[in-house]
Amino acid sequence: MKFQDKVVVVTGAGSGNGRAIALHFLREGAKVVIADINVEGANQTVELSQKPEQTLVVKTNVTKKADVENMIAQTVSHFGGLDILVNNAGIVKFSTFLEIEEDEWDLVHDVNLKAPFLCAQVAAKEMIKAKTRGRIINITSVEAHRIVSSSGHCQPHYNSSKGGLNLLSKAIALELAPHGITVNSVAPGVVETPFTAKGLENPEIKKWILERVPVGRIATPDDIANAVAFLAMPESEYVTGTTLFVDGGWTIY
Ligand SMILES: NC(=O)c1ccc[n+]([C@@H]2O[C@H](COP(=O)([O-])OP(=O)(O)OC[C@H]3O[C@@H](n4cnc5c(N)ncnc54)[C@H](O)[C@@H]3O)[C@@H](O)[C@H]2O)c1
């Protein structure tokens, strides 16, 4: 059991990558807070885990500071501390640059960039207070590093929010290093989740993606969970401020 009795918070753990990350930690003995705006999805994750005694569902809108403070306070009061935070909750909107409305711009940046800031800040204060050599892992994307477009346009607000999160991770890593807290990013390529389901139903889009992925398959949520687990292990304590690409080799080119 690699994470026996470690306390982990996973945001957006009611679906896709977040669910796989939560289930991985639970299989390895951790106590996991399943934080999601979608309680039904969060409860399904608990059911799938078959380890309800190791879980706590906290309904959280990660864009609201009061919700984030409640999420961390409930974690500490229920499980006695906090070792690992995974900022996974994220959204994408497929509007082009010329179509994006102000509300949509704000929503994408609130969920993908402001929320990881809020969660990391509240979690780090708790870790420092308890002298915990904690881990913060942010889920970014290959789209934090490059433009991905099969149609002549991309999702500029998704790119800028994930690109911002990539640099925010490095900035936080610098400040938290003296406290023994590491901060890293995991950058997935395309993963089979509800997030990508519609696109992957289109054979032309799927073919376009597979032509760019040297390993020749779409990622599974477990591929992402395995990378997150590596960055949370004691053996990776000298790794901070970096990005682990889990993209089947897409960014080799
Ligand atoms: N699926 C991919 O191909 C892919 C690729 C690169 C990066 N990512 C990233 O992985 C992460 C997870 O994506 P996924 O594919 O599992 O998506 P998903 O849509 O399956 O799951 C996202 C989860 O986040 C939750 N969420 C959304 N807004 C929230 C909020 N305000 N507060 C709390 N929870 C909220 C949703 O309810 C959902 O359970 C995201 O950050 C995404 O950008 C996904």
The ligand as an ORCA input file, in Angstrom:
! r2SCAN-3c Opt
* xyz 0 1
  N      -9.931     14.436    -21.060
  C      -8.867     14.952    -21.670
  O      -8.535     14.618    -22.841
  C      -8.003     15.966    -20.972
  C      -6.824     16.376    -21.605
  C      -5.997     17.295    -20.964
  C      -6.346     17.774    -19.716
  N      -7.490     17.367    -19.133
  C      -7.822     17.916    -17.810
  O      -8.166     16.881    -16.901
  C      -9.046     17.414    -15.910
  C     -10.250     16.502    -15.764
  O     -10.894     16.408    -17.014
  P     -11.841     15.182    -17.393
  O     -11.508     14.829    -18.777
  O     -11.841     14.157    -16.343
  O     -13.251     15.971    -17.417
  P     -14.696     15.587    -16.857
  O     -15.610     16.577    -17.468
  O     -14.961     14.138    -17.039
  O     -14.570     15.860    -15.280
  C     -14.405     17.155    -14.757
  C     -14.983     17.173    -13.354
  O     -14.771     18.491    -12.816
  C     -15.960     18.868    -12.146
  N     -16.074     20.321    -12.066
  C     -16.270     21.190    -13.097
  N     -16.388     22.448    -12.613
  C     -16.261     22.370    -11.271
  C     -16.314     23.323    -10.221
  N     -16.531     24.635    -10.463
  N     -16.138     22.893     -8.957
  C     -15.932     21.576     -8.689
  N     -15.893     20.625     -9.640
  C     -16.070     21.019    -10.915
  C     -17.091     18.264    -12.964
  O     -18.298     18.176    -12.228
  C     -16.494     16.896    -13.312
  O     -16.801     15.923    -12.338
  C      -9.400     18.836    -16.365
  O      -8.609     19.762    -15.659
  C      -9.027     18.825    -17.834
  O      -8.699     20.116    -18.318
  C      -8.347     16.475    -19.723
*
